[in-house]
Amino acid sequence: MPSCLSVALPVLLWSTCLLAAAPHQEVKGEAGEVLRVEVSPEGTSARPIRMGLGLSTTLLFDTDIQQDQVSLEGRAQFVRVSTGNALLVLVPSGELREGETLKLSVPYKDATLPARLVLTLQVQSEAVDRQVEVSRRSRSAESYRQEAEQLRAELERLRHGDARRPALAPDKLEGFRALVLGTGAIKAISVTYELRGLSCQEPCPLRIAQSWAYRGGTRRAFHLELELTGGAPWTIGRAVLFDGKGHEWESLPPWQAAPVTPGSPTRATVEFEMNMGEDPGPYSLRIWDATGTRSSLFTGARFL
């Protein structure tokens, strides 16, 4: 386990998290009001970006984004989703309802932190943000120090043989514990075991050797045995589940026993809040590393 400590701490300098937008500022421009958003790990959550049905909202970024990895919840309900090197144009269709909120995840192309931005979009009938200018700030030394302390404490637990997730207080229960204790009786909980794991679409830097699929109420989860074919240690940054109809679900905060390294498999759990009735799938699952620069796509996922 000391070797895990020596590997994981350098990886920390390249890790990131899903970030909320910092307090916004509105200014008058030639095309009307411009919403300016500054991204920072220490920022507080701002109000959602307001969209109008059939109206375009343009997001302008101060640095290039990874266009092919932009994740938009409910993408099929947009008339237009256009990306450029440093811009994103969204035009929602009439299928969306007023007050409905969606998540937008945008990864940046360079390695400067923060590497990913997650914004909340909301459908409005009156005030609409037609132009949004997004700028980001690098993480502070203090935020690195705090994260390093947390990682050091977690690795100390692993070194003493406790690879389990720290116990949560009763009012902070998550996952299936929250499902069972918080939602009351549910009709059924199903578990499906796949000895060969999920099929991976090449290239596959991260592989799933075995998988367990859980379904109960509105929760779906995968417990995975992960293997790394090569490269730097892999800690899951985010996971997205999607079907063939344009629906996407961002995972709840992933759990991972330890960073996966070549020759050292580990186990992890990704969980989703879904309301798809008894639909078993199939679904596709994409898993990114903590830097947002590597991902693996798995297909044929089912919840039987």
C-alpha positions as CSV (number, residue, x, y, z in Angstrom):
1,M,0.0,0.0,0.0
2,P,2.9,2.5,0.5
3,S,3.4,2.3,-3.3
4,C,-0.2,3.4,-3.7
5,L,0.6,6.5,-1.6
6,S,3.6,7.4,-3.8
7,V,1.5,7.1,-7.0
8,A,-1.7,8.7,-5.8
9,L,-0.2,12.0,-4.4
10,P,1.4,13.1,-7.7
11,V,-1.9,12.3,-9.5
12,L,-3.6,14.7,-7.2
13,L,-2.0,17.6,-9.0
14,W,-3.9,16.7,-12.2
15,S,-7.2,15.8,-10.5
16,T,-10.3,17.9,-10.9
17,C,-13.9,17.9,-9.8
18,L,-17.3,19.0,-11.2
19,L,-17.5,22.7,-10.6
20,A,-20.3,25.1,-10.0
21,A,-20.3,28.6,-11.4
22,A,-19.1,31.5,-9.3
23,P,-21.3,34.6,-8.7
24,H,-22.4,36.1,-12.0
25,Q,-22.3,39.6,-13.4
26,E,-24.6,41.1,-16.0
27,V,-23.5,43.9,-18.2
28,K,-25.1,45.7,-21.1
29,G,-23.7,45.0,-24.6
30,E,-24.8,45.7,-28.1
31,A,-27.0,42.7,-28.2
32,G,-28.6,43.3,-24.8
33,E,-27.6,41.9,-21.5
34,V,-24.5,39.7,-21.3
35,L,-24.1,37.2,-18.4
36,R,-20.5,36.8,-17.3
37,V,-19.6,33.7,-15.3
38,E,-16.3,33.2,-13.5
39,V,-15.5,29.5,-12.8
40,S,-13.6,28.7,-9.6
41,P,-13.4,25.6,-7.3
42,E,-14.1,28.0,-4.4
43,G,-17.0,29.8,-6.0
44,T,-20.6,29.6,-4.7
45,S,-23.4,28.3,-6.9
46,A,-25.0,31.0,-9.2
47,R,-28.5,31.0,-10.6
48,P,-29.1,28.7,-13.6
49,I,-28.5,30.0,-17.2
50,R,-31.9,30.9,-18.6
51,M,-33.0,29.6,-22.0
52,G,-36.0,30.4,-24.1
53,L,-37.9,27.9,-26.3
54,G,-36.8,28.4,-29.9
55,L,-34.3,31.1,-28.9
56,S,-30.5,30.7,-29.1
57,T,-28.2,31.0,-26.1
58,T,-24.5,31.4,-26.9
59,L,-21.8,30.5,-24.5
60,L,-18.4,32.0,-25.2
61,F,-15.4,30.5,-23.4
62,D,-12.0,32.2,-22.7
63,T,-10.1,29.0,-23.9
64,D,-10.8,26.1,-26.2
65,I,-13.1,23.3,-25.2
66,Q,-13.2,19.6,-26.1
67,Q,-16.1,19.7,-28.6
68,D,-16.6,16.0,-28.9
69,Q,-16.9,15.5,-25.1
70,V,-19.6,18.1,-24.4
71,S,-22.4,16.4,-22.4
72,L,-25.9,17.9,-22.5
73,E,-28.8,16.3,-20.6
74,G,-31.8,15.9,-22.9
75,R,-29.8,16.7,-26.0
76,A,-32.6,15.2,-28.3
77,Q,-34.9,18.0,-27.0
78,F,-32.8,20.7,-28.6
79,V,-33.3,22.0,-32.1
80,R,-29.7,23.0,-32.4
81,V,-26.5,22.2,-30.5
82,S,-23.5,23.7,-32.2
83,T,-19.9,23.8,-30.9
84,G,-16.9,25.7,-31.9
85,N,-13.3,25.9,-30.6
86,A,-14.4,28.2,-27.8
87,L,-18.2,28.6,-28.1
88,L,-21.4,26.6,-27.7
89,V,-24.8,27.5,-29.2
90,L,-28.0,26.0,-27.8
91,V,-31.6,26.3,-29.1
92,P,-34.2,24.4,-27.0
93,S,-37.2,23.0,-28.8
94,G,-40.9,23.2,-27.7
95,E,-40.7,19.8,-26.1
96,L,-39.1,21.3,-23.0
97,R,-41.3,22.7,-20.3
98,E,-41.0,26.1,-18.6
99,G,-39.0,25.8,-15.4
100,E,-37.4,22.5,-16.4
101,T,-33.7,22.3,-15.6
102,L,-30.9,20.4,-17.4
103,K,-27.2,19.8,-16.8
104,L,-24.5,20.9,-19.2
105,S,-20.9,19.6,-18.8
106,V,-18.1,21.2,-20.8
107,P,-14.5,19.9,-20.7
108,Y,-11.6,22.3,-21.5
109,K,-9.0,21.2,-24.0
110,D,-5.8,22.2,-22.1
111,A,-4.6,20.8,-18.7
112,T,-5.1,24.1,-16.8
113,L,-7.4,23.5,-13.8
114,P,-10.3,23.5,-13.5
115,A,-10.5,21.1,-16.4
116,R,-14.3,20.8,-16.5
117,L,-17.3,23.1,-16.0
118,V,-20.8,21.9,-15.1
119,L,-23.7,24.4,-15.5
120,T,-27.4,24.3,-14.9
121,L,-29.7,25.3,-17.7
122,Q,-33.3,26.4,-17.0
123,V,-36.2,27.0,-19.4
124,Q,-37.8,30.5,-19.0
125,S,-40.5,32.3,-20.9
126,E,-39.5,35.9,-20.0
127,A,-35.8,36.7,-19.1
128,V,-33.4,34.8,-21.3
129,D,-29.6,34.8,-21.3
130,R,-28.8,35.2,-25.0
131,Q,-25.1,35.5,-24.5
132,V,-22.9,34.1,-21.7
133,E,-19.2,34.8,-21.3
134,V,-17.4,32.1,-19.3
135,S,-13.9,32.6,-17.8
136,R,-12.0,30.4,-15.4
137,R,-9.5,30.8,-12.6
138,S,-6.8,28.2,-11.7
139,R,-7.1,26.4,-8.4
140,S,-5.6,28.0,-5.4
141,A,-2.7,26.5,-3.4
142,E,-5.0,26.2,-0.4
143,S,-7.5,24.0,-2.3
144,Y,-4.6,21.7,-3.3
145,R,-3.4,21.5,0.3
146,Q,-6.9,20.6,1.6
147,E,-7.4,17.9,-1.1
148,A,-3.9,16.5,-0.4
149,E,-4.7,16.2,3.3
150,Q,-8.0,14.4,2.4
151,L,-6.2,12.0,0.1
152,R,-3.4,11.4,2.6
153,A,-6.0,10.4,5.3
154,E,-7.8,8.1,2.9
155,L,-4.5,6.4,1.9
156,E,-3.6,6.0,5.6
157,R,-6.9,4.1,6.1
158,L,-6.1,1.9,3.0
159,R,-2.6,1.1,4.4
160,H,-4.2,-0.2,7.6
161,G,-6.5,-2.6,5.6
162,D,-9.7,-0.5,5.7
163,A,-10.7,-0.1,2.0
164,R,-14.2,0.6,2.9
165,R,-15.9,3.9,2.4
166,P,-16.0,6.0,5.6
167,A,-19.3,5.7,7.5
168,L,-21.8,8.4,6.9
169,A,-23.8,10.2,9.5
170,P,-27.5,9.1,9.5
171,D,-28.6,12.4,8.0
172,K,-26.1,12.0,5.1
173,L,-27.0,8.5,3.9
174,E,-26.4,8.0,0.2
175,G,-27.0,5.4,-2.5
176,F,-29.1,2.3,-1.8
177,R,-29.1,3.0,2.0
178,A,-30.9,6.3,1.3
179,L,-33.2,4.5,-1.2
180,V,-34.3,1.8,1.3
181,L,-34.5,4.1,4.4
182,G,-35.7,7.3,2.7
183,T,-38.3,6.1,0.1
184,G,-40.1,3.4,2.1
185,A,-41.1,0.1,0.6
186,I,-40.1,-0.6,-3.0
187,K,-41.4,-3.4,-5.2
188,A,-38.1,-5.1,-6.0
189,I,-34.3,-4.8,-6.0
190,S,-32.6,-6.7,-8.8
191,V,-28.9,-7.7,-9.1
192,T,-27.3,-8.8,-12.4
193,Y,-23.7,-10.3,-12.5
194,E,-21.6,-10.2,-15.6
195,L,-18.5,-12.4,-15.3
196,R,-16.9,-10.8,-18.5
197,G,-17.9,-7.3,-17.5
198,L,-19.2,-4.8,-20.1
199,S,-18.1,-4.6,-23.7
200,C,-15.6,-1.8,-24.4
201,Q,-15.4,0.2,-27.6
202,E,-11.8,0.6,-28.7
203,P,-9.6,2.2,-27.6
204,C,-10.0,0.9,-24.1
205,P,-7.4,2.3,-21.7
206,L,-9.8,1.3,-18.8
207,R,-11.4,-2.1,-18.9
208,I,-14.2,-3.7,-16.8
209,A,-13.3,-7.3,-15.8
210,Q,-16.5,-8.0,-13.9
211,S,-19.6,-6.0,-13.2
212,W,-22.7,-6.1,-11.0
213,A,-25.8,-4.1,-12.1
214,Y,-28.3,-3.0,-9.4
215,R,-31.8,-1.7,-9.9
216,G,-34.3,-0.6,-7.2
217,G,-36.9,2.2,-7.3
218,T,-35.4,5.1,-9.3
219,R,-31.8,4.2,-8.6
220,R,-29.5,2.3,-10.9
221,A,-25.9,1.3,-10.0
222,F,-22.9,-0.5,-11.4
223,H,-20.3,-2.1,-9.1
224,L,-17.2,-2.7,-11.2
225,E,-13.9,-4.5,-11.1
226,L,-11.6,-2.2,-13.1
227,E,-8.3,-2.9,-14.9
228,L,-5.9,-0.4,-16.5
229,T,-4.1,-1.5,-19.7
230,G,-1.4,1.2,-19.4
231,G,-0.7,4.9,-18.7
232,A,-1.1,6.9,-15.5
233,P,-3.2,5.7,-12.6
234,W,-6.9,6.2,-13.1
235,T,-9.3,7.7,-10.6
236,I,-12.8,8.1,-11.9
237,G,-13.7,11.8,-12.4
238,R,-17.2,11.3,-13.7
239,A,-19.5,8.8,-15.4
240,V,-22.4,9.3,-17.8
241,L,-25.1,6.7,-18.7
242,F,-27.1,7.2,-21.9
243,D,-29.5,5.3,-24.1
244,G,-30.2,5.4,-27.8
245,K,-33.0,8.0,-27.5
246,G,-30.9,11.0,-26.5
247,H,-31.4,10.6,-22.7
248,E,-28.3,11.1,-20.5
249,W,-27.8,10.7,-16.8
250,E,-24.8,12.1,-14.9
251,S,-23.7,9.8,-12.1
252,L,-23.8,10.6,-8.4
253,P,-20.3,11.1,-6.8
254,P,-18.4,7.8,-7.7
255,W,-16.8,5.6,-5.1
256,Q,-13.5,3.9,-5.8
257,A,-11.4,1.8,-3.4
258,A,-8.1,3.0,-4.8
259,P,-6.6,4.4,-8.0
260,V,-6.4,1.6,-10.6
261,T,-2.9,1.1,-12.0
262,P,-1.5,-1.4,-14.5
263,G,-1.4,-4.8,-12.9
264,S,-3.4,-3.6,-9.9
265,P,-7.2,-3.9,-10.5
266,T,-9.6,-2.2,-8.1
267,R,-13.3,-1.9,-7.5
268,A,-15.6,1.1,-8.0
269,T,-19.3,2.0,-7.9
270,V,-21.1,4.5,-10.1
271,E,-24.8,5.2,-9.3
272,F,-27.5,7.1,-11.2
273,E,-30.8,8.6,-10.3
274,M,-33.2,7.6,-13.1
275,N,-37.0,7.4,-13.6
276,M,-37.3,5.0,-16.6
277,G,-39.8,2.6,-15.1
278,E,-38.9,-1.0,-15.9
279,D,-36.8,-0.2,-19.0
280,P,-33.8,-2.7,-18.8
281,G,-31.8,-1.0,-21.5
282,P,-29.4,-1.5,-23.2
283,Y,-27.5,1.6,-22.1
284,S,-24.0,2.9,-22.8
285,L,-21.6,3.9,-20.0
286,R,-18.7,6.4,-20.5
287,I,-16.2,6.8,-17.7
288,W,-13.7,9.7,-17.6
289,D,-10.5,9.9,-15.4
290,A,-10.1,12.7,-12.9
291,T,-8.3,15.0,-15.4
292,G,-11.1,14.6,-18.0
293,T,-8.5,13.8,-20.7
294,R,-9.1,10.0,-20.9
295,S,-12.3,8.1,-21.2
296,S,-13.6,4.6,-22.0
297,L,-16.9,3.8,-23.6
298,F,-18.8,0.6,-22.5
299,T,-21.9,-0.7,-24.4
300,G,-24.6,-3.2,-23.8
301,A,-25.3,-2.3,-20.1
302,R,-28.6,-3.7,-18.8
303,F,-30.6,-3.6,-15.5
304,L,-32.6,-6.8,-15.6
